[in-house]
Amino acid sequence: MLKVTERAARELEKMLEEKADTKDDCLRLVTEDGVNFAIGVGKPKEGDHFVNYNNKRVLVVNGILAAHLNDATVGVKDTPNGAEIVVFMESAE
């Protein structure tokens, strides 16, 4: 199951408040190559998996993508430009 760190959940909540135009909008995790991820704003769709924080849906992941992210964690990396949301795979040790 996709995990989200506490800090990432807080950052996603802030991002959602800044970018959402309506109450139905959500942040959606997407990828084109399975390696590089992006977060966009959209509407929930049938089959989506939801990440909730403070009783709010802060991230939506397509069901097929979510199945491939069983060992992944959404976290935060500090950069010179501020906090950045990242997805990393847990090592198989």
N, C-alpha and C positions, 0 to 999 in steps of 0.2 A: 504494500500500500504506500502511496506517495506520502511522504512526511513533510511537514512545514515547521520550521523552527519558530519559537515564540517571537523573536525579533522580526523574522520575515513576515509573520502574520500581522504584526503591528505596521510594518512598512506597506504591505498590501492594503491594509485598511485605510491608511492615509492616501495611498495612490488612488484607491477607488473613490474616496471622497472628492479628490481633486479632478478626476477624469470623467466620472459618471454624469450623464445628462439627465437620466431618469432613474427611478427607484428600481426598475427592472434591469438596468445595466449591470454587467459584471465584468470582472477581469478574467480573461481567458488565456491560459497557457497554450501556446502553439509552437510547432516546429515543422520545418520542411524537410530536414535531413536526419532527425533523431539525435542530433548532437548540439545544434545551436537552437536556443529557445528564445521566444519573445512573449511579451504579455501585451495583449490588446484589449480593447473594450468591445463587448458584444452582449448578446442576449443568451440566456441559457437555452439549451436544446435537449431534446429527448436523448437519453443515454449518457448525459454528462455526469461526471463525478464532481462533488462540491467539497470545498474546504471552507469551514466556518470558523469564525473568530468573534468573540463577544456577541454571539447570536446573530452574526451577519455573515452572508456568503461573500467571502473575500477572493476566492479563486475558483474557476471552473475549468475542468479538464475533460476533453472528449474521452468517452469510455474506452476507445481503442488505444489512444495514447496512454491513458491511465494504466492500462494493463501492462504496458511496456515500461512503466516507471515504478514498478513494485519496490525496487531497491534504491529509489532516488529520494533526495531531500531538497526542498526549496529552502534556501538560506539567503544570507546577506553578506556581501563582500564590500569592505570599505575601500573606496577609490579616491583619488584626488578630487573627483567631481562629486563626491558624496556616496551614500549607500547605493548599492546596486543589487538587484534581485538576481540570484544565480540558482541553477539546478545542478546538483552533483550526485554522482552515483556512489553508493556505499561500496567500500572495497569488499571483496569476497574472501576474507581471511578465515 
